[in-house]
Amino acid sequence: MTAVTDQDHGQEQGEAGGVVVCQGRHVPTSEGRWDDGLIARRAAVLAKDPEDSEAAPDDDARPQVEAYVPAGSLLRPRLDALRELVGLSRARLDATTLAEAGRVLDEAAARQRLSSRHTVVAIAGASGSGKSMLFNSLAGAQISETGLRRPTTAAPLACSWTDGAAGLLDRLAIPGRLRRRPQQGGTEADEALQGLVLVDLPDHDSAAAGHREQVDRVLALVDAVIWVVDPEKYADAALHECYLRPLAGHAEVTFVVLNQVDRLPRDAADQVLDDLRRLLDEDGMALGEHGEPGATVLSLSALTGEGVGELRELLGRFVQERTAAARRLSADVNAAAAKLRPVYVAEGRPGLGERAREEFADRLGEAVGAAAAGQAAEREWRRNAGRACGTPWLRLWRWYESTRRPGSPDRAAAMPAPPEEQLTSRQRVEQAVRTVADAAADRLPGPWAQAVREAAVNGATGLPEALDELAEKAGTVGHGRARGAGDDAGRGTAAAVGGGGVVATCVAGASGVAHSGRVGGKPPRPAWWPAAVLAQASMTLLQIFGGLWLVGQIIGVIEPGLLTPALVMLAGVIGGPLVEWSCAAAARGPARRYGQEAERRLREAAAAVGRARVLDPVAAELVRYREVRERYVTVTEISTTGR
């Protein structure tokens, strides 16, 4: 006999509000809603019936206080890590993204308060698969109604082998009138089933929408499930695409039973069973063969009893291990972690490297005019050397020229920076912030990359004004206003930034104050400057003395003799510029070092402002991401199979 294809039971798939429609029913997806662990209580209210208050006669209604998660279980650190992960992520991720993780945490908390001595196993299947007959065969009594009418099972029916399962059945919203006890014969197989709570579900492909909703609700709460298929519909698309494939990660708590093999010849039964294994493998569900963890697959006949004893034996060992609930929840954690992977796992090693930090500091240094400040400081050093060592006649001429020229340095210093330079400098700061934010957000998952960029943009608010103030302070230390002297003083040193036109040195800033660009006040005087001043004064005195000597000879006060006074005056005339040139040459090295020190200090100050306002908030976001990434690794890397 060949298997019927899935044409008889096709699948409708669509998306509406985070659900997939399979054969008219709504199956929650990864984006589906969750109700904060109130599923059982709400379902209990909906399923409330006047007869619900009648508890099963042999059921123990005492509260269950035995811990579901043992103290030494590896599941506990995973749940703690997932709880911390959700808590750290609430401000960065939307509620829909964290919904599945929140549902798993709520269900874990609800299951932890209930008995760990019981294992809840649901029997699910399509209409006519014989799941109710298998339920009765395992219970040893006619508990679930069977018949030719479809659907036969209208509501979940529970059978508990031992007392103390009332809390678990309340969580499943199974009323007391639908709770039963099995027929126990005191055999070894019955002893192994102590602690089993078996639930017979309605058909998952039922035409009644309420039946399918009950199946989905109970399957989300039980510890394990037995899927019953028959030779005609074992390849049904609704079963594989809406249930088995999405629950492939729950293979260790899944049994797949091929029922009604009595209708097939032995060879045909083996072929159908092999094909069923093939389909499960395509679904991604691991098969527990050769001692490996995975789904249990076997064939049986609930009508004749063939293979039922083997299933009872497997169920007995499964129940006595008492790890089904932990395995189920571990699989739920794995599924939730897999859905969260795109928002936590980044490619490579994201972060803000040293090179990006240095480039950001360099851009801020350029915006604040650090290079111009260094050049102005170097010129000021050399100008001071010229004042100390230059000839008085040349210095007097330069002063005269500076007073005659309309665009003198002092006048240029009082002029604000052009609007074009102000706009360009503000754009430089904004570009620096965008560049460092992009470098920090590179390879980060979308939500965290957005958080990093927002931290950089928010921190950059007021950064141009802070740099303006910084440059103004750097310029006014020592003398306040620059007293430019010389033809080259203050030329080409404008560096506007921000909204007010910060100028690093010798040009007016936002407040119109001319910045001198000094490093901590007046430039220091080297030890050789007094000797140079004395030499220049001597050359000047020689010029004056020689000149007076010549004048005295001309007017006849002194005896004639032009050679000696001419040589004395010539020595002064030549020696003065020679001393000035020697001092200028000697001042080049110290002036350059002084200018470099001025530039370095202004760059460091600008970098400190940028670090406090932009880099530190960005680093804080990266630290938060590393924290959640560590929690995510804890959630995903620890195995809690219990084996």
Secondary structure, DSSP 8 states (H G I E B T S, - for coil): -----TTTT-----BSSSEEEETTEEEE-TT----TT-HHHHHHHHT--TTTT---TT---S---S-SS-TT-THHHHHHHHHHHHHHHTTTS-TTTTHHHHHHHHHHHHHHTS-SS-EEEEEEE-TTS-HHHHHHHHHTS--S---SSSS---S-EEEESSS--HHHHHHTT--GGGEE-------HHHHHTTTEEEEE---TT-SSHHHHHHHHHHHTT-SEEEEEE-TTTTT-HHHIIIIITTTGGGGGGEEEEE--GGGS-HHHHHHHHHHHHHHHHHTT--B--TT-SSBEEEE--TTT-TTHHHHHHHHHHHHHHT-HHHHHHHHHHHHHHHHHHHHH--SS--S--HHHHHHHHHHHHHHHTHHHHHHHHHHHHHHHHHHHHS-HHHHHHHHHHHHH-TT-HHHHHTS---HHHHHHHHHHHHHHHHHHHHHHHTT--HHHHHHHHHHHHHHTTTHHHHHHHHHHHHHHTTTSS----STTTTTT-----TTTT---SSSB-TTS-B----SSSS----TTHHHHHHHHHHHHHHHHHHHHHHHHHHHTSS----HHHHHHHHHHHHHHHHHHHHHHHHHHHHHHHHHHHHHHHHHHHHHHHHIIIIIHHHHHHHHHHHHHHHHHHHHHHS--S--
